[in-house]
Amino acid sequence: MHPTDTAMPPSAGHAEIRIVAATPEAARAVAQVIRRSFAGAEQRSYPVPEGGTRLHLTVDTASAAEPALSWLATSRPPSRTGTHVDEV
């Protein structure tokens, strides 16, 4: 686990998103797209030891814009779940 990660999951109706990009600009561009679909106020960025930027967002999934809300209502859990190789 990264030292800045929290052990507790976000509150109900919220999701935490982590973006790792080569540059802060690339991370911000992805974050902008996410903010068009979900309300969210909390954003934190950290340097990645190997280079690049890690951006953490907390979004409110209960306040999703229409395209995201439609997707959330019809989506199913993926058949392959679990953590990525670099996650705990």
Secondary structure, DSSP 4 states (H G I P E B T S, - for coil): --TT--SSPPPTTEEEEEEEESSHHHHHHHHHHHHHHSEEEEEEEEE-TTSSEEEEEEEEGGG--HHHHHHHHH----SS-S--TT--
